[in-house]
Amino acid sequence: MPTDPTWLPGLSYDELELRKVDCMIVMGDGFNARGARSGVRPGDPGLTVTLSGSTINVSQGVAGIFRAGQALYRAHLSTTSPGSVAAAHATFTRIDLVYLRVWDNSFDASGFLKADAVYLPGTASSTPVAPTPGATEIYIPLATITVPPSGGGAATVSTAVRPYTVAPGGILPVTSTAAPAAGGPGQVMYYQDTGAFWYFLADGTTKALLVDSPGGTPIGKFQTVYKTADTPLANTTALTADPHLTLPVVANAKYLLDGYLDYDGLFSTTLGGLALDWNLPSGATLRWGPLGNAFGDTTQKYTANTTTAGAPLSLGTYGTGGTHTAASPRGYLTTGANAGSLTLKWAQAGATATGTTLYTGSHIRLQRIA
């Protein structure tokens, strides 16, 4: 069915046609063929909700409000007050909602054609939630107001519910609890609460960008630390944290581990050698292998066995006197709810007065992958 493209002579347009064409000026919503994402502009101080005593204030600003079947409304607001916060409940907390509404009589039969801020009190409860406007209302949320019970302190405002929208291809600010479920290929999202950048793939899934991510730790890049001095240990099998080989890790992340260890010690089947293990944050797990000479075997066999942190593995040496031995530890680290550090700890595999030394230049490296 033919339609009326804009800016052609001799054509007339109704309001719905113009709103449908306006959907082109902001990113899609991922669900509607002629859809658009509602929201305010990133970095725009407009439509900010504040309290002055019990009076609710909304600053001037602009927004786009999409409604399926009605397309994109563009609205502006002068500084206004939608009213005062309702009295607190005697016992329970309440969450109220402030939102920007468009009245369109042709759709909602309200008798009005306007835009304004609206205050909607919630219901006090032991588990309060923000109220939902009526089913026919065209709106975007601007803020919630948490009202503690009488004597419980002042009401507080949160703008976390206020969505952002951007032009097609723009970087969309979101939060972990309010990110779009769908987006076009290449659409980038910036998570304000974590500092992460993610983008949509053609199949609708998302992937992290190779930029700073939650906790400021790069995804896809490397962290490396190396020894700046030799460390000798003798007459001990007590595992000790290396003074140099430690790297920070963030919570709820995954890392690949590799490294290079340059060492020497007594050439023996029972004494000397190099015992290795790792200190991790609470809740973290590490599967790793030392990838070096087998301990207790003077034929210098290569060992490729793996273990978990907390279960040390030992390596042999080529002896002392200038001949060093190398090992290349590798592993897969998963952190839990706690951030902290990954630290190499080591000792002799068999206590002897002939020292085992870990030399300058030895290093470990982590690559965060999730």
Salt bridges, closest charged atoms under 4 A:
ASP22 OD2 - ARG74 NE 2.96
ASP44 OD2 - ARG41 NH2 2.68
ASP96 OD1 - ARG94 NE 2.59
ASP104 OD2 - ARG19 NH2 3.75
ASP108 OD2 - ARG101 NH2 3.58
GLU137 OE1 - ARG101 NH1 3.77
ASP242 OD1 - LYS227 NZ 2.95
ASP242 OD2 - HIS244 ND1 3.83
ASP258 OD2 - ARG365 NH2 2.80
ASP262 OD1 - HIS324 ND1 3.01
ASP297 OD2 - LYS301 NZ 3.75
